[in-house]
């Protein structure tokens, strides 16, 4: 993700809309943050603490979006997350996790899954194999 353009982003439009929808002005929000001893909240600018998630709502899976918060909570899935920044560190960039190698993780998950499936006869009450308990859609051997 590219860095934000220079300037003071103290009140992004989304924050203004969300704050206003709860009857609190952006100025009141910053006053509350200051009263809590958290001058680092309520604004996007260098030095401010910010946890930001960038979600792509412009996808056919969402269809027409009237209420972005409702669409996010009821429809969004992990593939819709385009970026995540926590405390200034980019954790997800263009949908890619930066702290782990997804391919290595998927290989480990597959190995563990196969170990669990192989162990089914040892713990399933019938003593049957996974293919007998949950038959595959198609024979694969």
C-alpha positions in Angstrom: 0.0 0.0 0.0 1.3 3.4 -0.7 1.7 6.0 2.0 -1.1 8.5 2.5 -0.7 11.8 0.7 0.7 14.7 2.7 -1.8 16.7 4.7 -3.9 16.5 7.8 -6.4 13.7 7.7 -7.9 14.5 11.1 -11.5 13.8 10.1 -11.9 11.4 7.2 -15.4 11.4 5.7 -16.2 7.9 7.0 -15.3 8.9 10.6 -17.4 12.1 10.2 -20.4 10.0 9.0 -20.0 7.4 11.7 -19.5 9.9 14.5 -22.4 12.1 13.2 -24.7 9.1 13.1 -24.2 8.7 16.8 -24.9 12.3 17.5 -21.3 13.2 18.3 -19.4 15.8 16.3 -15.8 15.1 15.2 -14.7 17.9 17.5 -16.5 16.3 20.4 -15.0 12.9 19.6 -11.5 14.4 19.8 -12.4 16.1 23.1 -13.5 12.8 24.5 -10.3 11.2 23.3 -8.3 14.0 24.9 -10.2 13.6 28.2 -9.3 9.9 28.2 -5.7 10.9 27.8 -5.6 9.6 24.2 -4.6 12.4 21.9 -3.5 9.7 19.5 -7.1 8.7 18.7 -9.7 10.1 16.3 -7.4 11.2 13.5 -5.3 9.7 10.7 -1.9 11.4 10.7 1.7 10.7 11.4 2.2 9.9 15.1 -1.4 9.0 15.7 -2.3 5.4 16.7 -4.4 3.9 14.0 -5.9 0.4 13.3 -7.2 0.6 9.8 -8.9 -2.1 7.7 -9.4 -1.5 4.0 -12.3 -3.6 2.7 -13.3 -3.8 -1.0 -17.1 -3.3 -1.1 -17.1 -2.9 -4.9 -17.5 -6.5 -5.7 -20.4 -8.4 -7.3 -20.8 -10.5 -4.1 -22.0 -7.3 -2.3 -24.3 -6.2 -5.1 -25.7 -2.7 -4.5 -24.5 -1.3 -1.2 -26.9 1.0 0.7 -25.5 0.5 4.1 -21.7 -0.2 4.1 -21.5 -1.2 7.7 -24.3 -3.8 7.3 -22.8 -5.0 4.1 -19.5 -5.4 5.8 -20.9 -7.3 8.8 -23.3 -9.5 6.9 -21.5 -10.2 3.6 -17.8 -9.5 3.8 -15.3 -12.4 4.0 -11.5 -12.5 4.3 -10.9 -12.2 0.6 -12.6 -8.7 0.7 -9.8 -7.4 3.0 -7.4 -5.5 0.9 -5.3 -3.9 3.6 -4.8 -3.9 7.4 -2.6 -1.5 9.3 -2.2 -1.9 13.1 -0.3 0.6 15.1 1.5 1.8 12.0 2.5 -1.7 10.8 1.0 -3.0 7.5 -0.2 -6.5 8.2 -2.1 -7.1 5.0 -1.2 -5.4 1.7 -3.3 -5.9 -1.5 -4.9 -8.9 0.2 -1.6 -10.6 1.0 -0.6 -11.3 4.6 2.8 -9.8 5.4 3.7 -11.8 8.6 3.4 -15.3 7.2 3.9 -17.3 4.1 0.5 -18.5 3.1 1.7 -21.3 0.9 3.8 -22.8 3.8 0.9 -22.4 6.2 -1.5 -24.2 3.7 1.0 -27.0 3.4 1.2 -27.4 7.2 -2.6 -27.3 7.4 -3.0 -30.0 4.7 -0.5 -32.3 6.5 -2.3 -31.8 9.8 -5.7 -32.4 8.2 -4.5 -35.7 6.7 -3.2 -36.8 10.1 -6.6 -36.1 11.6 -8.4 -38.0 8.8 -6.0 -40.9 9.1 -6.7 -41.1 12.9 -10.5 -41.3 12.5 -10.7 -45.1 13.0 -8.9 -44.7 16.3 -11.4 -42.3 17.8 -14.7 -42.6 15.9 -17.2 -44.8 17.7 -17.6 -47.0 14.6 -13.9 -47.6 14.0 -14.5 -46.8 10.4 -12.2 -44.7 8.1 -13.0 -41.1 7.2 -14.0 -42.3 3.7 -16.6 -44.6 5.3 -17.8 -42.1 7.8 -17.9 -39.2 5.3 -17.7 -40.6 1.8 -16.0 -38.4 -0.8 -18.1 -37.0 -3.6 -16.0 -39.0 -6.1 -13.5 -41.8 -5.6 -10.1 -40.3 -5.6 -7.8 -43.4 -5.7 
